[in-house]
Amino acid sequence: MRPEQGSVGADPLFGTQDTQISGLNIFAPAERAIFRGMVTVHAAFRNFGHSQQSVFRLRVDGALTDPALRIMQIEHDDWVFP
């Protein structure tokens, strides 16, 4: 499922509208945390007691006056944004 362009319909970190988050752990994967300029970050957590994980793909945005990491893609179990 892909959300409407410009609308996630859920919290982008947790992938849901309603949250009761516990055990949030943000970490880099053991392999290929940085690959061809793309940075990968994982977020593992429990929402209403159910284990979930999100994957964030980031890249440095050199077009900014002060280059910074920009989120390029967010992946959850059943959807990807954008």
Stockholm file with secondary structure:
# STOCKHOLM 1.0

chainA/1-82         MRPEQGSVGADPLFGTQDTQISGLNIFAPAERAIFRGMVTVHAAFRNFGHSQQSVFRLRVDGALTDPALRIMQIEHDDWVFP
#=GR chainA/1-82 SS CCCCTTCCSSCTTTSSSSCCEEEEEEECCSSCSEETTEEEEEEEEEETTEEEEEEEEEEEETTSSSCEEEEEEEECSSCEEC
#=GC SS_cons        CCCCTTCCSSCTTTSSSSCCEEEEEEECCSSCSEETTEEEEEEEEEETTEEEEEEEEEEEETTSSSCEEEEEEEECSSCEEC
//
